[in-house]
Amino acid sequence: MTTVPDLPDATEALEHFPFDDGRGIEVNERFKELRQREGLLRVRLAYGEPTWLVTRYADARLVLGDARFSRAMSVGRDFPRQEEATDLAGLITMDAPEHTRLRTLLLKALSRSRIEAQRPTVHAAADDLLSSAMAAGPGMDIVVDYAQRMSVLSICDLLGVPVSDREVFESTSAALMPGSAVGHEDMMRRFGALQACTERLIAERRARPRDDLMSAMVQARDEEDRLTDTELIDLVVSMLLARFEAIITQIPNCVYVLTRGDRALWNRLRANPAELPAAVEELLRNNASAGAGLFVRYAREDVNVGGTLVRAGEALTVAIESANHDPARFEDPDAIDFTRPPGGHLTFGYGAHYCVGAQLGRIDLQEGLRVLLTRTPELTVRDITWRERPHIRGPEAMRVTWQGGPE
């Protein structure tokens, strides 16, 4: 039966989401109760208008995958979000047919063979970073010294950014780090430098193509259609942001989960490295890292979602961490089980907006973890500073040591 709720008055206090301060990656217990109740909960995020909270797996797939729910309607609105800024741009803010066009062209360039060919390079970069850290001392901040630098090296190598230009990418990445003291004006300056650098690289690849993603993106065509320079620049910036979120967040999160307690998961992967791909999938499902407000949609028309009639023009926020722990989809969802059948989790999204770089993210995680498991078997987490009320949940800093480090 469809529930038509009495919507709260604009002045009435709504429950705030997320339900905690965002520190850590444990899934909030409140989701269990919400998945069992009929209908959706009306909540408010730190900024923006009220939103319906989607917590069940089936409802999440509906909202993420059905064309009756729009990302483009967020543009120009006071959409639900965790951060004050309201600037939205790029592929993630589009609906069909514009989104379909850009996604089709990008996928022509970002082929599976090109992505898989990155694996040896990603592994070598991670290995070099760990060697540098080991030469400097018996420990490192795995967020800044390993994951952040790996994210920049990964995207620069894929795009074909020369070493002389990589400082621009590193500077922008550093400004995005949680706790960064970079102000708005400095941030805009860095983004401007990144855009100028990308524009120059596009011109060079158009004149002299190479075997890299930038050249492939410049040459990608669908009949007579191709990406404009502005679209290319926006896609490069979006890819840098995506690498930041995937690698800088997930490598520390995975290390934290694998090494806590009796270290059984860490030791299992050391003994059985062939399980690493399955382990990465299960950790992506298990970790509550997707920040509140990342998966906002607007209803184009009245739609029944989970027993609630969502009116046209109303916002919905999908709680990916809850959907990924829904017992209606995953048996014993709170357990970490590397033998769980593959597929199904929504960490990379679903439907038309499923992350085009998901496979590259998997390779980055697999190889980044593989190097740590192989070369630092006694790696231990010594100290963690968690981000508070973050866009993406994870450590702001995480100090690790290995054999020979201080006790």
KESEVO-131200 format. One record per residue: x, y, z of N, C-alpha, C in turn; residue in three letters. Coordinates in steps of 0.02 Angstrom, whole numbers, plus 50000, padded with zeros to 5 digits. Layout:
N
XYZXYZXYZALA;...
***
This chain:
407
500424994150000500005000050000500445006250000MET;500265011149960500655017349955500475022150011THR;500985024650045500885029450098500965036450070THR;500465040750083500515047750063500605051750127VAL;501225053250147501345056250212501175063650213PRO;501035066050273500965073250282501665076150286ASP;501855080050236502525082750236502615087850291LEU;503205087850324503325092650377503305099750351PRO;503055104150391503075111250375503795113450369ASP;503925118350327504615120650315504955122750380ALA;504565124950429504865127350491504935121750542THR;504645115950528504675110450575505365107250574GLU;505615105350633506275102350637506255095350607ALA;506715093850563506785087250533507385083750563LEU;507375077250562507955073450586508535074750539GLU;509135075550567509715077050527510055070650505HIS;510305070750444510685065150417511345067950391PHE;511915064450401511975057850432511815057750506PRO;511735051650532511505050850601512075051250652PHE;512685052250629513255052750673513715058150647ASP;514305058850677514755064250657515205062350598ASP;515095056350570515465054450510516145051350523GLY;516355051050586517015048050600516965040450599ARG;517455037350565517445030150559517065027750498GLY;517085021250487516755018450428516265012850448ILE;516065012750512515565007950533514875010450513GLU;514455005850493513775007550470513345008950532VAL;513005014750531512595016850587512025011850599ASN;511915010150663511405005250681510695007550662GLU;510595014050655509925016650640509655013950574ARG;510095012250529509865009850464509475003250469PHE;509644999150518509284992750525508544994050538LYS;508404998750581507705000350597507355003550537GLU;507705007750500507395011150443507255006350386LEU;507675001350377507544996550323506924992250338ARG;506744991650401506174987450420505514991250422GLN;505534997750426504925001650430504635002950361ARG;503995004150357503675005650293503815012850274GLU;503935014050211504025020850187504725023450196GLY;504835029650175505475033050180505465038150236LEU;506055039750261506125044850313506295051550281LEU;505975056850305506105063650282506665066550326ARG;507215068750296507785071250335508045077750304VAL;508525080650340508875086550316509615085550325ARG;510005087150273510735086950277510985093650304LEU;511645094450306511935100550334511705106650295ALA;511625105950229511415111550187510885108950138TYR;510475113550115509995111850063509305110150089GLY;508865108850041508175107550057508085100450085GLU;507505099050116507385092350142507415087050088PRO;507505080850109507565075350062507285068950091THR;507035064550048506845057950070507475053650073TRP;507535049550126508125045350135507955038250113LEU;508335035650066508235028950038508735024250069VAL;508505019050103508945014650141508945007450118THR;508425005150083508394998150062508714997149993ARG;508984991249983509354989749921508914990449859TYR;508324987449862507874987749803507674994849787ALA;507534998749838507345005749827507935009749800ASP;508535008249825509135011849801509245010449727ALA;509175004149706509265002549634508735006049592ARG;508135006549618507605010049581507795017349570LEU;507985020749624508125027949620508755029349577VAL;509265025049583509875026149546509815024249472LEU;509375019549457509355016949390508765018849347GLY;508265022049375507655023649338507685030849311ASP;507515031649248507555038249216507045043249245ALA;506585040849287506115045549319506445049549374ARG;507065047849390507435051549441508025055049408PHE;508115061349423508585065649386509165068049429SER;509755068149398510335071549428510345078849405ARG;510155080049343510205086749314509765091749352ALA;509225089549383508785094049419509115096949481MET;509695094249501510065097049558510395103749541SER;510565104649477510925110649457510485116849466VAL;510765121849499510405128049511509915127849569GLY;509895122149605509445121549662509835121249727ARG;509485122349781509775121549847509725114249867ASP;510105110049831510035102849838510335100449905PHE;510115094849931510365092149994511105090349988PRO;511515092550036512235091450031512565092350099ARG;513175090150105513565090750167514015096950167GLN;514135099850109514585105550105514205111750082GLU;514455117550100514095123750086514075125250011GLU;514625123849975514655125549904514105122149865ALA;513835125649816513285122849775513475122149702THR;514115123349686514335122749616514315115449594ASP;513955114049541513925107449512514065107849438LEU;514465103149413514615103049341514865096149323ALA;514885094849258515175088649235514675083149222GLY;514955077249206514555071549185514055069449238LEU;514235069949302513805067449355513165071549363ILE;513155077549335512575081949343512095081549283THR;512235077149236511845077049174511355071149173MET;510825072049134510365066649117510415065349042ASP;510095059949020510055058648948509655064248915ALA;509825066048853510315062848809511025065548815PRO;511115071348849511795074248854512265069348890GLU;512025066348945512435061748983512625055648941HIS;512135053048904512265047148862512795048648810THR;512755054448780513235056348728513945056548756ARG;514055060148812514725060748840514975054048866LEU;514535050248898514745043748925514955039048868ARG;514585039048813514755034748757515445036448729THR;515575042948721516225045048695516785043348743LEU;516675044348808517185042848858517335035348859LEU;516825031248855516925024048857517295021548795LEU;517225024948740517615023148680518365023948694LYS;518535029048732519245030348748519475026048807ALA;519045025048856519235021548917519065014148910LEU;519385010848863519235003848849519504999348904SER;519204993348909519424988548960520164986648951ARG;520374985848888521074983948877521544989548899SER;521344995948887521765001448908521815001648985ARG;521265000549018521255000649091521684995049119ILE;521594988949093521974983249119522714984049106GLU;522894987449052523594988649036523924993149089ALA;523514996549130523795000849182524054996949242GLN;523844990649249524004986949310524754986849327ARG;525204984949280525914984949297526174991849318PRO;525934997049285526155003849302525915005849371THR;525285004249387525015005749453525415002149507VAL;525554995749495525944991849543526644994849553HIS;526964996749498527644999649503527635006249541ALA;527125010349529527075016749564526985015649639ALA;526545010949658526445009449728527085006849760ALA;527435002549723528054999749749528585005049760ASP;528645009749713529125015249720528945019749779ASP;528305021149788528095025449843528265022249910LEU;528135015749916528295012249978529055012049990LEU;529435011149937530165011249943530415017949970SER;530135023349944530325030049967530145030950041SER;529555028550060529345029150130529795025050175ALA;529985019050153530425014850194531115017850201MET;531355021250149532005024450152532005030350200ALA;531405033350209531365039250252531275037550326ALA;531055031450341530945029650411530515023550418GLY;530345021750480529975015550492529215016250490PRO;528975021450459528245022350456528065028050409GLY;527405028950399527175034350355526445035850371MET;526225041650347525505043150346525245040250280ASP;524875034850286524665031150226524195035350182ILE;523875040450210523425044650171523825049250126VAL;524295053050155524665058050117525255055050079VAL;525645050850113526265048350085526165042650034ASP;525595039450037525495033649994524875034449949TYR;524285034849980523665034849940523595041149897ALA;523735047049927523665053249888524145053449830GLN;524765051849842525265052049789525125046749736ARG;524875040949758524705035749711524125037849666MET;523645041449693523075043749653523305048449597SER;523775052849613524025057649563524435053949509VAL;524875049449532525285045749484524845041549437LEU;524325038549465523875034349426523535038249370SER;523225043849388522855047649337523325050949287ILE;523905053249310524375056549265524655051549214CYS;524815045549237525075040549190524545038449140ASP;523925037549164523385035549119523265040849065LEU;523255047149085523125052549038523735054148993LEU;524325052249017524935053848979525205060648997GLY;525105062949059525365069349081526115068849091VAL;526515072949059527235072649067527445074549138PRO;528025072049158528285073249226528315080749240VAL;528485084749191528555091949201527905095349219SER;527345092349204526695095349218526345092249279ASP;526625087249309526275083549362526205087549426ARG;526635092549436526595096649496525925100149500GLU;525645101949442524995105349440524455100649467VAL;524475094349447523995089349471524105088049546PHE;524735087649567524885086449638524645092249681GLU;524735098349657524535104249694523775104449704SER;523405102849651522675102749657522445097149703THR;522765091349699522585085749742522715087449815SER;523285090649829523445092549898522935097349927ALA;522685101949884522185106749908521525103449925ALA;521385097749894520765094149907520785089949970LEU;521375088849997521455084450055521065087150115MET;520745082550153520395084650214520885088250261PRO;520665093750291521095097550335521545102450300GLY;521505102650234521915107350196521745114550216SER;522275118650223522185125650242522105130150181ALA;522065127150122521995131050060521325134550059VAL;521345141250050520735145150047520395144849979GLY;519805147849974519415147549912519795150749854HIS;520105156549866520465160049812521045155849786GLU;521415152849833521985148749813521745142449777ASP;521185139649801520905133749769520715135249696MET;520395140949685520205142849617520825143949573MET;521355146649603521975147649565522265140949543ARG;522255136149588522525129549572522105125949519ARG;521445126549525521015123649475521115127049407PHE;521225133549409521365137249347522005134849313GLY;522515133549354523145131049327523055124049298ALA;522645119949332522515113249307522145113449240LEU;521665117849235521285118549172521735120949116GLN;522175125749131522625128349080523115122949056ALA;523365119049104523815113649087523465108449043CYS;522855106749062522465101849024522325104348953THR;522155110748948522025113648882522635113148837GLU;523215114448866523835113948826523965106748805ARG;523855102048850523965095048833523485092648778LEU;522865095148781522375093348729522625095648660ILE;522865101848658523115104548595523715100448569ALA;524155098548615524735094548595524525087748568GLU;524045084448602523835077748580523435078148515ARG;523095083548504522725084348441523225084948383ARG;523785088348396524295089148344524735082948337ALA;524895079748394525345073948394525075068648442ARG;524605064448420524305059348463524835054448489PRO;524705051948549525135046848579524695041048603ARG;525015036048632524635030248657524455031548730ASP;523995036248741523775037748809523035039648807ASP;522735040248866522015041548869521835048448842LEU;522275053348854522125060148829522055060048753MET;522515056548720522475056148647521835052448626SER;521675046948662521085043048645520445047248655ALA;520435051448706519855055648718519795061048664MET;520355063748643520355068748590520095065748525VAL;520275059448512520105056348448519425052748450GLN;519135051748510518515047948516517955051348477ALA;517625047448436517075050148396516495045148395ARG;515905047848386515315043948374515005046748310ASP;515175043548254515035046448188515395053148184GLU;515045058748176515375065248170515435068948236GLU;515155065948289515165069148354515825067848390ASP;516065072748428516655071748469516625076448528ARG;517075075248576517105079448636517395086248619LEU;517095091548645517375098248638517945099048688THR;518355104248679518905105548725518635106748796ASP;518085110448801517795111748868517575105248901THR;517265100748862517055094348889517645090148910GLU;518185090348870518785086548887519085089048952LEU;519125095648961519405098449022518975096449082ILE;518315096949075517875095049130517955087749148ASP;518035083449098518125076349111518775074849147LEU;519315078249127519965077249161519915079349234VAL;519615085049248519525087249317519095082249356VAL;518565079849325518125075049357518495068549373SER;518935066449328519315060349339519815061149395MET;520115067149402520565068349458520185067949523LEU;519595070949525519185070749586518975063549602LEU;518805059749551518595052849562519165048549589ALA;519765049549563520345045849588520485047749661ARG;520395054149676520485056549745520025052749791PHE;519375052449773518885049349816519005041849822GLU;519165038549766519225031249766519855028949802ALA;520435031649783521065029049808521225031949877ILE;521195038549884521395041649947520945039450004ILE;520315038049990519865035750042519905028250052THR;519875024349999519775017250007520405013450027GLN;520995015450006521595011850028521675012150104ILE;521645018150135521675018250209521095014550242PRO;520485015250215519915011750244520025004150243ASN;520265001550187520374994350182520924992050229CYS;521464995850233522014993950279521754993950351VAL;521354998850369521074999150436520664992850453TYR;520224990850407519804984950419520214978650421VAL;520684977950375521074971750370521524970650430LEU;521784975950461522284975150513522014975850584THR;521364977350592521104978250659520994971450693ARG;520934971650759520804965550797521364960550792GLY;521194954350776521704949050773522054948550706ASP;521924953350661522264953750596522134947650553ARG;521584944050567521444937850530521354939150455ALA;521014944650438520904946150367521544947850331LEU;521964951850364522614953650335523044947450324TRP;523084943250375523494937150369523204932350317ASN;522544932150311522244927850260522444930050190ARG;522424936550177522604938950111523354938150097LEU;523754938850148524474937650139524594930450118ARG;524214925850147524304918750132523954916650067ALA;523444920550047523054918849988522964925049943ASN;523494927449911523444933649871522954933049813PRO;522784927049792522304926249737521614928649758ALA;521484929249823520834931549847520764939149846GLU;521294942649828521294949949833520734953249793LEU;520604951449730520054954549694519384953749729PRO;519234947649753518604946549790518594950449855ALA;519174950849888519214954549951519074961949941ALA;519334964749887519214971849873518474973149862VAL;518134968749826517414969549815517034969349881GLU;517224964649925516874964049988517014969950034GLU;517614972450033517784978350074517424984550047LEU;517374985149982517004990849953516264990449974LEU;515994984449977515294983749999515224985250073ARG;515694982950112515624983250185515754990250214ASN;516254993750187516455000150216515945005650203ASN;515745009050256515265014650248515655020850230ALA;515865021350167516285027050147515925032050103SER;515375030050072515015034650027514685040150068ALA;514895046350058514655051950098513935053850083GLY;513605056550134512915058850127512875064350074ALA;512405063750030512305068849979512615067349912GLY;513015061949908513325060249845512825057449795LEU;512295054349819511845050749775511145053849778PHE;511115060349768510475064049769510155063649700VAL;509505062349699509105062549638508475066549651ARG;508175069149598507525072549602507015068649561TYR;506415068049589505875064549553505615069049497ALA;505595066449437505315070049380504555070049382ARG;504265064949413503545064149418503395060649484GLU;502775060049502502585056449563502775049049554ASP;503145046449603503375039549600503315036349669VAL;503085030049670503065026249732503745023149745ASN;504065025049801504715022349820504655019349890VAL;504715012849894504715009549959504095010850001GLY;503515011949969502905013150006502745020450018GLY;503165024849994503045032150000502935035049931THR;502435039149924502325042649861502755048949861LEU;503285048749821503735054449815503465058849759VAL;503345065149776503045069849729503565072449679ARG;503335074249621503775077249570504125083349599ALA;504785083849589505165089449613505465088449682GLY;505305082849715505595081649781506255077849774GLU;506705079149822507375076149822507365069449859ALA;507805064949836507925058649871508675057749879LEU;508895055549937509585054149950509665046749963THR;510095043349925510195036249932510765034949981VAL;510615031250034511125029350083511445022850059ALA;511975023450020512305017649991512545012750045ILE;512805015450101513055011050153512505006750182GLU;511895009250185511335005350209511125000150157SER;511065002150095510874997450042511364991750036ALA;512004993150046512524988050042512514983250101ASN;512114984850152512054980550211511334978050221HIS;510964978050167510264975850170510234968250170ASP;509984965050223509944957750225509474954850172PRO;509034958950144508604956550090509004955150027ALA;509604957950022510044956849964510674952949981ARG;510964954150040511594951050059511504946850122PHE;511644940450118511604936050176512124938050228GLU;511904938550291512354940450346512764946650325ASP;512434952150311512764957850278513304961250318PRO;513294960650385513804963950425514454960050429ASP;514434953850407515044949750406515464951350344ALA;516124950950351516564951750294516744944750269ILE;516514943250209516564936450182516874936850111ASP;517504934950106517854935350041517594930149991PHE;517184925350014516904920449968516204922249946THR;515974928149966515304930249946515264930649869ARG;514704928549839514644929049766514784936149742PRO;515154936949688515364943649667514784947749640PRO;514874954349641514394958849611513834960749658GLY;513484965949638512884967849675512954974149717GLY;513544975549744513594981449787513524987849746HIS;513324993149780513164999349746513695004849757LEU;514275002949781514785007949798514995012149738THR;514995009249678515155013049617514525015749584PHE;513955015349618513335017649589512965012149553GLY;512485014149512512085009449474511745013149417TYR;511605009449363511235012449307511675016949264GLY;511365022049236511695026349188512295029949217ALA;512285031249283512825034849316513325030149351HIS;513305023749334513805019149361514495021749342TYR;514955021849390515605024949380515985021949321CYS;516155026249272516505023749213517215021549230VAL;517495024049285518165022149305518185016849358GLY;517635013149367517595008149420518155002949414ALA;518275000449353518784995249345519484997949360GLN;519605004149341520255007149358520325007849434LEU;519775009849468519785010249540519935003649572GLY;519654998249545519784991549571520524989849564ARG;520814991349506521524989849495521954993849544ILE;521805000149552522185004349599522175001349669ASP;521584999349692521514996549759521874989749764LEU;521774985549714522094978949717522844979449720GLN;523134983549676523864984049673524154988049732GLU;523794993149753524024996949812524044992549874GLY;523534988449883523524983849940524024978049930LEU;524094975749868524554970149856525264971849876ARG;525484977949860526154980049878526234980249954VAL;525754982949988525794983350062525794976350093LEU;525354971950069525324965150096525974961350085LEU;526284962350027526894958750010527504961350047THR;527564967950051528184970950076528154973050149ARG;527574973850177527514975850247527044971050284THR;527254964750290526804959750320526584961350391PRO;526994965150427526824966850497526544973950502GLU;526304976750447526044983550449525514984350503LEU;525574989750542525134990950599524894998150598THR;524254999150609523975005950614524105008550684VAL;524445014150689524645016950754524185022650777ARG;523945026650730523545032450750523105034650691ASP;522485036350706522015038450653521675044950674ILE;521645049650628521215055550635520665054950582THR;520045053850605519495053050558519225059750535TRP;519015060150473518655066050450517995066550488ARG;517785072650501517145073750535516645076650486GLU;516035073850486515485075750441515755076750370ARG;516035071450342516385072150278515935071050218PRO;516195073250161515875071650097515975064150082HIS;516575061750099516745054650094517035052550161ILE;516795047050189517025044850255517695041250249ARG;518155043050293518805039850295519285043850337GLY;519915041650342520405045150383520645051650351PRO;520745056550392521095062550371521845061350374GLU;522055057450422522755055250429522755048350461ALA;523215044150440523265037450470523995035250470MET;524285035350529524985033450537525055025850541ARG;525485023050499525615015950501526355014850509VAL;526525009150540527225007150545527264999850522THR;527884997650511527994990650491528554987850533TRP;528754981750519529244978350560529874982550567GLN;530084983350630530654987650644530464994450668GLY;529794996150664529555002550686529455002750762GLY;529305008550790529225009250862528605005550887PRO;528645002750944528064999350975527645004351013GLU;
***
